[in-house]
């Protein structure tokens, strides 16, 4: 069995949770957000953190991807816990950058071919 399958599924589930949280949060007025978007997003963070740990512990070829995802996920969690809710262009830019980093890492993991590496 390919060891990247579980982390890849977890990262794709993180992306889905992030999309759901954005849609649910955007469909409600600013003062009536409720806890649903936050709960869905934190479930996504948990999935991304587990995927990152699995990648870091999985071995050298994917350790860098795991470290990148771990760092970006930790920053996202800190932003949601520490940053005040409301319009903050700096926090929004950092959040977007971290989401892009995780997205790129997910694509790299999906395109990683262990057989190609063995023939070199």
N, C-alpha and C positions, 0 to 999 in steps of 0.2 A: 504494500500500500504506500502511496505517495504521502510523505510527511507534510506536505504543504497544503493538502486538501482541507484539513480542519481549520488551520489559521485563515485560509482563503475564504472559507464559508463564513467564519466569524467576522472577518473584515467586510465582506459583502453584507452581512446582517447589520453591522455597524452603519454602513452607508444607508441601508434601508431605514434603520431607526432614525438616523439624522434627517432623512427626507421626510419621514412621517412626522417627526417633531416640528419641522419647519412648516409643513402644511397645516398641522393642527394649530400651531401657534399663530400662523398667519390668517387663519380663518376666524379667529376670535378677536374682539376688541382688546386694545392694549391693557386696560385695567381689569379685564375679565378672562385672563389667560388660564387660570386654574393651574393644577399641578400636572395635568396630562402630558403636556410637551416636555416638562422637566423630567418626569418619570421615564418617558420613552427615551429621551436623550441620555439619561444616566444608565439605562439598560444598554444602550449602544456603547457608551464609554466602557462599561464592564466587559462587553464582548471584545472591544478593541484591545483592552488591556490584557485579557486572557490570550488573544491571538498574538500579541507582542511577546508575552512571556513564553508562549510555545515556540515562537520563532527564535527567540534568543537562546532558549535551552535546546533547540533542535539541532544545532550544529553550525559550523563556520560559514557555509555558503549563504545562509539566510539570516545570520546574526545581525548584519548591518541593517537589513530591512526591519527586523524586529526591534532593534534599538531606535530606529527612526520613528516607527509607529509608537513605541513606548514613550518617547520624548514628546511627540506631538499630542498623544492622548493625555499625558500628564498635564501639559499646558492647557489643553481644552478643559479638563476637569478643574484646574486651578482658576481659569477664567470664569467658569460658571459658579464656582464657590465664592471667589473673592470679589470679582468685578460686580459693581452694582448693576442691577437690571435697568435697562433704559438705553437711550441712544448714546453710544460711545464709539466714535469712529476708529479709535486706536484699537480697542478690544475687538471690534468687528473685523478689522483688517487682520489682526493676529489670528482670530478664529478662522477666517477664510483661508489664510495661509496654511494653518495646521490641517484643515480639511483637505486642501489641495495636496499637501504632503502625504497624507494618509491615502488619498485616492491614487496618487502616483505610485506609492509603495504597493498598493493592492494590484495595480496593473503590472508592475514589475514582477510581483510574486506569481501572478497568473501566467505571465509569459516566460517565466523561468523554466528552462527545460534541463532537467538533470542528465538526460542522455547525451545532450550536446556537450555538456561539460566533461563527461567521461571520455569522449573521443579525442579531446585535445591533448 
